C-alpha cells in the first residue's frame, strides 16, 4: 500500500496515539484482534444507495425517501446491524433530513419516518453486524457541517491504510468521534486538496485527493445539497452501479431505448432490486471513476488511475457468496456465473452418483450447473426452515448436537438409498456441513459427496469482508481428504482457483484485458496492493 506523508501531523503522533485509545471501537478492530461475528459464515461490510429525482421537490413524482428505503431492503443481505437515510430538499436546503437506527430496515423505517425524509435527493446505508461496536454512533450515512454546507457520506469497504490516514487527519486538527474508517473518509474530504481552491470548495479535487491517499477499498456515495457523487476505488474492489428511473409504463417496453426520459437516477452497491423501484440498470461505475448525479443526469468527473498501472481487483467473492443472484457485475448476471462455477466443478471433480443437490439456497445455482454438466439429475434433499431465529430456550446437550435440525429438514423420499453429490458455495469454519451430512445419512442416504463451488478460504481479507483469522479457517488445518473424514463425508473436493477464474471470466467481453482482474487474496494470499506492516499476516 502506498504510504502517506504525515508532514505536520507527525509531531502530534504521540498525543494522537493516546486519543486513538479512547475512541469508540468499530468493525472489529483493526487487525491485532479482529472481532469476528459469531457465525459459521462470512459477513459483508455494507451496502450503499443513492437516489436523485429529475424534478424539484416537492413537484417531483419520485418519492426519494421511499425509493432509498426499498433500495436498502434490496441490499439488506449486505448488512443487518443498522441503517440510515439522509435526504436534501435541494440547493436552498439549510440542513439535511436524517433518520438512522439499529436493526433491520423494516424495524427502523416506518411510514411516519419516511414522510419526514423530504427532498429530491438522498443517500442510504445498511451496515453489517459484529460482536462489538453495535452502537448508533457508527450508523451511516455520516453527516458533517462544513464551512461550505452540509456533507453526507456512506461507505462500503475498508481502508487498508486507515492508521496512517487517521494520524494525518488528526494531525491537521480534525477531531474524530469514532474509530470508523467511514467517518475518517468524511473528515478527510473536508481537508483542502494540495493544489488549493480558488472559488470555494472543489469537491471533485478533494475526492480525487482522498483516492490518491487511499487507493483501497471503497465504494462511496457522497451527498451535497443538490448533487450526489459516486466513487469507486481505483482497483474496483467494491461494486457500485448506476440505474435510471423511468416511467412505470415504459419499464416493460423499449428496454434498450436510451432515449427514454428519466424520472431520476439511482446508484447502488448492486443492481438487484432496481426493477422493484422502477429503475433500469445502466452500467457499473468504472474503477477509479468519480461520477456526479444531478437533476440533469449523470456525468463522469474524473478517473483516478491505479498505482503503478496494477491490474483491476474486483472482489471475486461477490460472485461466489455475497451478491444477490439477480445482480449484474462486469456485464454478466451473478446467477449465470454461479451456474458456470458448477459446470467447471463437475468437470474438475466428476464422480458417479444418483442425484445432485445443494445446501439451500447458497449452493443451488452451482448445483444446477453441476447437474447440467454431469447429466446427473438434480433433486432437493434439504428443506430450509425460513423462520429460524434466536430463541430464549437453552437446548439440552442432545438438542445442541442436533442443532442443524432447527435450520434444515431432510426430504427422506429423495434421500433414502441414494448416492448424493451435495453442492455448497463455500466452507469457512466447517461447523455446519458435518451436521448436514449426518442429517442426510440419518435419513437413509447411502453416500454423501461434498463439492464446494469455490476454492478453500485460507487468508484474511483487509478490504471489506469479515473473514475469520487464519487459525479459524478450516482449510488451514485440514486438507480436503482429512476434512471429509472430519465431517463424515464420503469425499470432499473444492473448485480450483483457476476453475473459479475460468467460470467468472467465461462470458466477459474483456476477459483478456487489464480490466478483467479479480482479487483472490482470501484464496491465494496475493493482495492487489502492498499491505502496511500492521496488517501483515
SETISE-441733 format. One line per 5 residues: for each residue x, y, z of C-alpha. Coordinates in steps of 0.1 Angstrom, whole numbers, plus 2048, in hexadecimal, padded with zeros to 3 digits. Example, Ala and Ser with C-alpha at 12.3 -4.5 7.8 and 13.67 -1.06 7.14 Angstrom:
# SETISE-441733
87B/7D3/84E; 889/7F5/847
***
This chain:
# SETISE-441733
800/800/800; 80D/823/7F8; 818/835/817; 80A/857/822; 820/874/829
818/87E/84D; 829/8A0/849; 81C/8B8/865; 808/89C/875; 827/888/87E
830/89E/89B; 80F/898/8AC; 810/872/8A8; 816/86B/8CD; 7F7/87F/8D8
7E3/86F/8BB; 7EC/84C/8C5; 7DE/853/8E8; 7BF/861/8D9; 7BA/843/8C3
7B8/82D/8E2; 799/841/8EE; 785/83F/8CD; 767/828/8CB; 771/809/8B9
762/800/898; 762/7E1/881; 778/7C9/893; 794/7DD/89A; 7AF/7DE/885
7C3/7C0/881; 7D3/7B9/8A2; 7B3/7AA/8AE; 798/7A7/894; 775/7A5/8A2
767/789/88E; 741/785/88E; 736/766/8A0; 72B/752/881; 737/737/86B
737/74D/84C; 744/76E/83F; 737/791/843; 738/7AD/82B; 740/7D1/835
723/7E5/828; 70C/7F0/80C; 708/814/7FE; 6EC/823/7EA; 6E4/845/7DC
6C7/855/7C9; 6C1/876/7B8; 6A1/882/7A7; 6A1/894/786; 689/8AE/793
689/8C6/7B0; 67A/8BD/7D1; 65C/8BC/7D8; 651/8BB/7B4; 664/89C/7AB
651/87B/7A6; 66E/867/7B5; 66A/860/7DA; 68F/861/7E3; 68C/855/807
677/837/7FE; 68E/82E/7E0; 6AC/82F/7F7; 69B/81A/811; 691/800/7F7
6B4/801/7E9; 6C2/7F9/80B; 6AA/7DC/80F; 6B9/7CE/7EF; 6DC/7D2/7FF
6D2/7C4/821; 6E7/7A5/81C; 706/7BC/81C; 6FF/7C7/840; 6E6/7C2/85C
6F3/7D6/879; 6E8/7F9/871; 6DC/810/856; 6D6/834/84E; 6C9/84C/834
6D2/871/82E; 6BE/887/816; 6C1/8AA/809; 6A7/8C2/7FC; 6BE/8D1/7E3
6D7/8EE/7DF; 6C3/904/7F7; 6C2/8EA/812; 6D1/8F7/833; 6D5/8D4/841
6D0/8B0/839; 6B3/899/845; 6C2/87B/857; 6B4/85B/865; 6CB/83F/872
6C8/822/88A; 6D2/7FF/895; 6C3/7E0/886; 6B4/7D5/866; 6A5/7ED/84C
681/7E5/855; 688/7EB/87A; 698/80D/874; 682/81D/859; 65D/823/85D
644/836/848; 647/853/85F; 66D/854/85E; 66D/851/838; 655/86E/835
66E/884/848; 68A/87B/82F; 680/896/817; 694/8A1/7F9; 69D/899/7D6
6BE/888/7DD; 6CD/872/7F8; 6E4/856/802; 6E1/837/818; 6F6/81C/828
6F2/7FA/838; 70D/7ED/84F; 718/7CB/858; 718/7BD/87B; 736/7B5/891
738/7AA/8B6; 745/7CC/8BF; 73E/7F1/8B7; 719/7EA/8B1; 711/80D/8BA
6FD/829/8A9; 71C/83F/8A8; 729/829/88C; 709/82B/877; 70E/83A/855
70B/84F/840; 722/866/854; 718/88B/852; 730/8A8/858; 72A/8CD/856
746/8DE/844; 74D/903/83E; 73E/8FD/81B; 71E/8EB/826; 714/8C8/831
724/8A9/824; 718/885/827; 72D/866/820; 725/840/81E; 741/827/81A
743/802/810; 765/7F3/815; 783/7F7/82B; 7A1/80E/828; 7C1/7F9/829
7D7/816/835; 7BF/823/84F; 7D9/829/86B; 7F0/840/857; 7D2/853/848
7C3/857/86B; 7E3/865/879; 7E5/87E/85C; 7C1/88A/861; 7C5/88D/887
7E6/89F/881; 7D4/8BA/86C; 7BF/8C2/88B; 7A0/8AE/880; 78D/89C/89C
77E/879/899; 762/86B/8AD; 766/846/8A3; 780/82E/898; 76D/828/877
780/82D/857; 760/839/848; 75F/857/85F; 784/85C/857; 77B/85E/832
761/878/83A; 77A/88E/84D; 795/889/833; 77F/897/818; 77C/8B7/82C
7A2/8BD/828; 7AE/8D5/80D; 7BE/8C3/7EF; 7E4/8C9/7EA; 7DF/8DF/7CC
7C8/8F6/7E0; 7A6/905/7D8; 79F/926/7C8; 779/92B/7C7; 76B/917/7E4
76E/8F1/7E9; 778/8DB/7CC; 767/8BB/7D7; 773/8A6/7B9; 797/8B1/7C1
792/8A7/7E6; 784/885/7DC; 7A1/87F/7C4; 7BA/888/7DF; 7AA/86F/7F6
7AC/854/7DC; 7D0/85B/7D6; 7D7/859/7FB; 7C2/839/800; 7BF/823/7E0
7AE/806/7F2; 791/7FE/7F9; 770/810/7F5; 751/819/7E3; 744/83A/7EF
725/84F/7EA; 72B/873/7F4; 70E/88C/7F6; 70E/8B2/7F6; 6EE/8C7/7F6
6E7/8C3/7D1; 6FD/8A6/7C4; 70B/884/7CB; 72D/877/7C3; 733/852/7BD
757/846/7C3; 767/824/7BD; 78A/81C/7C8; 7A5/81A/7AC; 7A7/7F4/7AF
781/7F0/7AB; 782/7D9/7CA; 760/7E2/7D6; 742/7E3/7BF; 72D/802/7B5
714/806/799; 6FC/820/78A; 6D7/81C/781; 6BF/832/76F; 69C/838/77D
683/837/761; 65D/83C/75F; 64C/81C/76B; 63A/817/74A; 65B/817/738
66D/7FC/74D; 65F/7DF/739; 665/7EE/717; 681/7FC/702; 699/7EF/71D
6B7/7F7/707; 6AB/81A/6FE; 6C4/833/70D; 6AE/850/704; 693/847/71E
691/866/733; 69D/861/757; 688/868/775; 6A7/866/78A; 6C7/852/790
6D3/839/7AA; 6F5/82D/7B4; 6FA/80D/7C8; 712/7F2/7D4; 6FE/7DA/7BF
6E4/7DB/7A3; 6CE/7C0/7B3; 6AD/7D0/7BC; 6AF/7EC/7A2; 68F/7E0/791
67C/7E1/7B2; 680/807/7B3; 67B/80D/78E; 6A0/810/785; 6B3/801/768
6D7/7F6/76B; 6EE/80D/757; 712/804/75F; 72C/800/77A; 740/81D/787
763/816/779; 781/80F/790; 78E/831/79B; 771/844/78D; 761/862/79D
73D/867/790; 726/884/797; 701/880/799; 6EB/89F/796; 6C7/8A5/78B
6D4/8A9/768; 6E4/886/767; 706/875/76C; 728/87F/761; 74C/873/767
761/88C/77A; 782/87A/77B; 792/857/77B; 7AF/851/793; 7C8/837/786
7D5/81A/79A; 7F8/81D/7A9; 813/810/792; 7F9/805/779; 7F0/7E7/78D
7D3/7D1/781; 7B0/7D5/78C; 7A6/7C1/7AB; 780/7BC/7AE; 778/7A6/7CC
771/783/7BE; 75D/77A/7DC; 741/791/7D1; 73A/776/7B6; 73F/759/7CE
72D/763/7ED; 722/787/7F4; 70E/796/7D7; 6EA/790/7CF; 6E7/777/7B3
6D4/790/79D; 6EF/7AB/79F; 705/7B3/781; 72B/7B6/784; 742/7BB/766
726/7B6/74D; 71A/795/75B; 700/789/774; 70D/77A/794; 6F5/75C/791
704/753/76F; 728/754/77D; 71E/73E/79A; 70F/725/782; 72F/726/76E
743/71F/78E; 72E/6FF/792; 736/6F5/76E; 75B/6F9/773; 759/6E8/795
749/6CA/784; 765/6C8/76A; 780/6CA/785; 770/6B3/79F; 75B/699/78C
74D/67C/7A0; 730/663/79C; 711/66A/7AF; 6EB/667/7AE; 6E2/68C/7B3
6F2/6AE/7B6; 6E4/6C6/7D1; 6ED/6E5/7E4; 6EE/6F6/806; 6D2/70E/800
6D3/729/7F4; 6F8/731/7F3; 702/713/7DD; 6E3/70F/7C7; 6F0/721/7A8
711/70F/7A8; 6FF/6EE/7AE; 6E9/6F4/78F; 708/6FB/77B; 719/6DB/789
6FA/6C6/781; 6F8/6D4/75D; 71D/6CD/756; 71E/6AB/767; 6FC/6A0/75A
6F3/694/77D; 6D0/69F/786; 6CB/6BB/79F; 6B3/6B5/7BD; 6AE/6C8/7DD
6B9/6B5/7FC; 6B7/6D0/817; 699/6E5/821; 6A3/706/830; 690/714/84E
68C/739/845; 681/743/868; 69E/739/87D; 6AA/754/894; 6BA/758/8B6
6A6/749/8D2; 6A5/74E/8F7; 6A3/728/8FC; 6C5/719/904; 6C7/6F7/8F3
6D4/6D8/905; 6F5/6C8/8FA; 6E1/6AF/8E4; 6CE/6CB/8D3; 6EE/6E0/8CE
6FD/6C2/8BB; 6DE/6C2/8A5; 6E1/6E8/8A0; 6DF/6E5/87A; 6BC/6D7/87E
6B0/6FA/887; 6BB/707/866; 6B7/6E9/84E; 6A2/6CB/84A; 6AA/6AD/833
693/6A4/817; 695/67F/81E; 683/674/7FF; 69F/683/7E9; 6BB/677/801
6B5/653/80B; 6CD/63B/7FA; 6DC/656/7E4; 700/660/7DC; 6FE/686/7DF
715/6A1/7D3; 70E/6BF/7E9; 71A/6E1/7DD; 721/700/7F3; 730/721/7EA
74C/721/804; 759/713/825; 766/72C/83F; 769/71C/861; 75A/6FB/858
741/6FB/874; 721/6F5/860; 729/6DC/845; 72F/6BF/85D; 70C/6C1/86D
6FC/6C4/84B; 70E/6A4/83F; 703/692/85F; 6DF/69E/859; 6DF/68F/836
6EF/66E/840; 6D6/66B/85D; 6BB/66F/842; 6CA/652/82F; 6E3/660/817
6FB/645/80A; 717/65E/803; 71C/683/806; 737/693/7F1; 73E/6B8/7F8
747/6CF/7DB; 750/6F4/7E3; 74B/70D/7C7; 768/722/7D2; 78C/71C/7DC
796/718/801; 797/738/815; 7BA/73C/825; 7C2/761/82A; 7B2/77F/83B
7A2/79B/827; 7AB/7BF/82E; 795/7CF/815; 772/7CC/821; 769/7A8/828
769/79C/84C; 77C/77B/847; 788/769/866; 7AC/766/870; 7C2/74D/85F
7C0/736/87E; 79A/735/87C; 799/72D/857; 794/707/855; 7A8/704/834
7C8/70F/847; 7C4/6F2/85F; 7B6/6D5/84A; 7BB/6CD/825; 79E/6C0/811
7A4/69C/819; 7A7/6A2/83E; 78A/6BA/83E; 773/6A0/82D; 77B/688/849
776/6A3/863; 753/6AC/857; 748/688/84E; 747/68D/828; 750/671/810
765/68A/7FD; 76B/6AF/7FC; 77A/6C5/7E1; 77C/6EA/7D9; 77B/6FD/7B9
79F/708/7AF; 7A9/72D/7AE; 7AF/729/788; 78D/719/785; 77C/736/798
78E/750/782; 784/73D/763; 75F/73D/76E; 75F/761/778; 76F/76C/757
75D/754/741; 746/76E/730; 759/78E/737; 75F/7A2/718; 780/7B0/725
78D/790/737; 7AF/793/727; 7B4/7B8/730; 7C2/7CA/74E; 79E/7D1/758
797/7AD/75F; 7AA/7AB/780; 79B/79B/79F; 7A6/79B/7C3; 7AD/778/7CF
7C0/782/7EE; 7AA/76D/806; 7B2/74E/7F0; 7D6/754/7E6; 7E5/76E/7FE
7ED/784/7E0; 7E0/7A7/7E9; 7DA/7C1/7CE; 7F1/7DA/7DF; 80C/7D9/7F9
7FF/7D6/81D; 80A/7ED/839; 81F/7DC/853; 803/7DC/86D; 7EE/7C6/856
809/7AC/84F; 7FC/789/854
***
